[in-house]
Amino acid sequence: MWVTVLLIAITCAVSITCFSNERLLDRLLLWPPAVNRGEYFRLVTNAFVHADGAHLAFNMITLFFFGRVIEGFFERYIGAVGFVLFYLAAAVVSTVPSYLQHRQDSRYRSLGASGAVSAVLFAFILLAPWSTIYVFVVPVPAILYGVLFTAYGLYAGRLGHDHINHSAHLWGAAFGVVFTLIMEPRLGPLFLAQITSPGAQF
């Protein structure tokens, strides 16, 4: 779990620094005009800055609990470095659609690790769909959370009134599932078997 802890430590250090350094924050977040000028690093660095402490805490707590499991699983196939690359790739994949949609909008800004964290979370749901996820202390089956998360993301994304990048959440979640299935195709049939037989042991 050292990679997960390291990602959390770096994200917290950068985010907390940016809370009092607006110039650095503006340099790292996703701003389409800057990406248009060739600052492609923003597609990654936006995942290491956050709007406030609550935003940071929610993402990092989620990453801590589920990242440790996925890191351990991925390490068998692609190693610790592979898990880091998966996380960074998830940050990029979840960000690119937002950039393309708003590439001519100089007012658009986006930041946060939610896309990358969603990739980790949905990889976990693929592995253990009937495990319990606590949503504000309310226990929810992981698969049900995944369905509700996706449905709400699609609905809220259409409304676009809450200043949350739901597109990044959904693309990150999709990347997490697809990448994990490519890495270990046997998880697909196993997932379906678990969904149809909740009480069975696999």
N, C-alpha and C positions, 0 to 999 in steps of 0.2 A: 504493500500500500504506500510505499515511499513516493512513488510518482504522483499519486493523487494528492498526498500531503504537500509535495513540492509545488504542484500546480496551484493549490489553494494558497500557499504561502506567497508565491509570486503575484497571484491575482490580488490578494489582500494588500500586499506592499504597494503595488502600482495604483490600485484603486484609492487607497487611503491617502497616498501622496497626491493624487489628482483632486481629492476633495478640497485641498487648499492651494492647488496649482492649476488654475483654469487654463493657462496657456498650454501646459502639458496635456491636459484633458482634450483640448481642442486639436492637439497634434495627433492623438491616438484614436479618437472615436471615428466612426464611419461618417464621412461627409462626401457625398458623391462628386462635387466639383474637384476636390483634392485627388480622389481616385482617378478621375478623368485626366488629371495632370500627371499620372504615373505613380501616385503614392499608394501602390497596391498593398503595402504592409498594413494599411488600415483594415483590410479585410480580416486580418488576424488580431491586430492590437485592440480592436474595439471590444474583443471578448475579455480583455484584462482591465477594463475600466467600467465603473458603475455610477449610477446617478446619485445614490446615497447609501447610507449604512444598511438600511433594510433590504434594498435591492441586492447589495453585496452578500449580506448574511443569508438570504433565502437561497441564492444560487450556490454559495459555498457549502452550506449545510447539506443541500441536496447532493452536491458533488461528493462530499465526504462519505455519506451513507451508501451511495450507489456506486461511486467511482471505485471504492476499494474492492467490491465484488467483481466489477467488470475488468478492472486492472488485473486481478488474479486470474480471471478466465482468459483474457487476451494474451497474457504473458506466456501461456502454454503454446500459443500459435505464432505470435509475432514479437514476443519479448516486450520489455519495458519501453524501449524506444518506439516500438510499433504502437503501443498504447498512446504515447505522447503524440505521435503523428496522426493517429486516429482522432484525438481530441482537437488538434489544430486543424485538421482537415474538416472536421465537423463545424468548427468556427467559420471557416471559409465558405463551405457549402451552404450553411444556413444564412450567411450574409449576402452572398452574390445575388439571389433573387430580389432582395430589397434594394440593393444597389442598382440593378438593372431597371427596376420599376421606377426608381426615383433619380436616375442618373442626370436628369436635367433640372432637378429641384435643388436649388441652393439653400433652401430653408430646412431640408431634411437632415436629421442627425439620428444616429442609432448607436447604442452602446450596451454592453452587458454580455455575460457568458451564457445566457439562457439557451441559445441555439446549441452550443457545444454540450451543455449540461443535459439538454433534452435528448441528445444522441446517446449519452451515457445511460440516462434513465430508461429510454425505450429499448436499449440493448438488454438492460436488466429485466424489463417486462417480458421480452422475448424468451429469456432464460427461465424466468420464474413467474408465470402469469398469475398464479393463485397466491403468491406471497402477499403479505399485508404491507400497505403503504399508509403512513399516517399523514393525513391532510389536516393541518391545524388541530392535531390530537384526535381526529376522527379516523378510525381504522377503515380502510377501503381496499378491496382486492386490487392487485396491481393491474389486471386486465381491465377492470371497470374504470380505474383511474385513467388508463390509456385511452379508452373510448371517450370518456367525458372530456379529457384534455383535448383530444382531437376535435370533437364536436364543438366545444367552446371556442377553440382557436379559429376554426372555420367561420363560426358565427360572428365572433367579435372582430375578426379580421375584415369581414365585409362591412361592418359598421364603422370601424376605424376611429372610434371616439375616445379611446382610453390611453392613447400614446404608448401602447405596448406593441412591440414588434412580434405579432403573432405569426407572421410569415416565417421568421427565424426559428421560432419554436417548432413549427410543423416540419420545415425542411430539415432541421436538426434531428427531429424524431425519426423522420423517414430515412435519413442517412444512417442513423444508428442501427436501425433494423436491417437495411439493405447490406451495409458493410458486414454486419455480424453474420448474416446468412451466406454471403459470399465467402467469408472466412471459414464458416462451418455449416455447410448446406444441410447437414443432418438435423439442425435445430428446427428447420421448417416443419417436417413431419412430427418431431417431438412436441413442438408448440401446439400443433393441431390436436395431438393425442392428449395433451394436458388440458386443453380447453374443453374437449368433449368428455373427459373423465377426470373431474376435479379432485376426487378422492383417491385416485390411483397413485401408486408409487412407480417412478420411472428412474 
